[in-house]
């Protein structure tokens, strides 16, 4: 097994209003070589809905928090670059 492992897990199926509803999550596992243990992050991924007639569809779960987690480091890096540029030039405009 590699350093990272990603898999989709199905939860317990629930019957509701003639439908079978199955939640799904994504597990991201980080294994530390030579050590027992690591880091596992589970996030909701989607919901699989099977209708009474047998048709099936998958509904994605919106992840606004994940988008913010990707955007924030970029903003922080931009602020750092601006501050370093200002510090290097001494705040003078050319």
C-alpha positions in Angstrom: 0.0 0.0 0.0 1.3 3.5 -0.9 1.6 6.6 1.3 -1.9 7.8 0.3 -5.0 5.7 -0.2 -8.4 7.0 -1.2 -11.6 5.0 -1.2 -15.4 5.5 -1.4 -17.3 3.8 1.4 -21.1 3.0 1.3 -23.1 3.5 4.5 -26.1 1.7 5.7 -29.0 1.7 3.2 -32.2 3.3 4.5 -35.7 2.6 3.0 -37.9 5.7 2.7 -41.0 6.4 0.7 -40.4 3.4 -1.6 -36.8 4.4 -2.2 -33.5 2.9 -1.1 -31.1 5.6 0.1 -27.4 4.9 0.6 -25.0 7.5 1.9 -21.4 7.4 0.6 -18.3 8.9 2.0 -14.7 9.3 0.9 -11.8 8.2 3.1 -8.4 9.7 2.5 -5.8 7.7 4.4 -2.2 8.8 5.0 0.1 6.0 6.1 3.5 6.7 7.7 6.1 4.3 6.4 7.7 2.2 9.2 5.2 3.3 11.8 1.9 1.9 13.1 -0.8 4.4 12.4 -1.4 7.4 10.3 -4.2 9.9 9.5 -7.6 9.1 8.2 -10.0 11.8 7.0 -13.7 10.9 6.2 -15.9 13.3 4.3 -19.4 13.0 2.9 -19.4 12.4 -0.8 -22.8 11.6 -2.3 -26.1 9.9 -1.8 -27.2 7.0 -4.0 -31.0 6.8 -4.5 -32.7 3.7 -5.9 -36.3 4.2 -6.9 -39.1 1.6 -6.6 -38.9 0.9 -10.4 -35.1 0.1 -10.1 -33.7 3.3 -11.6 -30.8 4.7 -9.7 -29.2 8.1 -9.4 -26.4 9.6 -7.4 -26.7 13.0 -5.8 -23.5 14.8 -5.0 -23.2 16.6 -1.6 -22.0 20.2 -2.0 -18.7 20.9 -0.1 -18.4 24.7 0.5 -16.0 24.1 3.4 -13.6 22.2 1.2 -13.6 25.0 -1.4 -12.7 27.5 1.3 -9.9 25.2 2.6 -8.4 25.3 -0.9 -8.8 29.0 -1.4 -7.5 30.2 2.0 -3.8 29.0 1.5 -3.8 30.8 -1.9 -5.0 34.0 -0.3 -2.4 33.7 2.5 0.4 33.1 0.0 -0.7 36.2 -2.0 -0.7 38.3 1.2 2.8 36.9 2.1 4.2 37.8 -1.4 2.8 41.3 -1.2 4.2 41.8 2.3 7.6 40.5 1.3 7.6 42.7 -1.7 6.8 45.8 0.4 9.4 44.9 3.0 12.1 44.4 0.3 11.4 47.7 -1.4 11.0 49.5 1.9 7.5 50.7 1.1 8.7 53.1 -1.6 7.0 53.3 -5.0 9.0 53.4 -8.2 
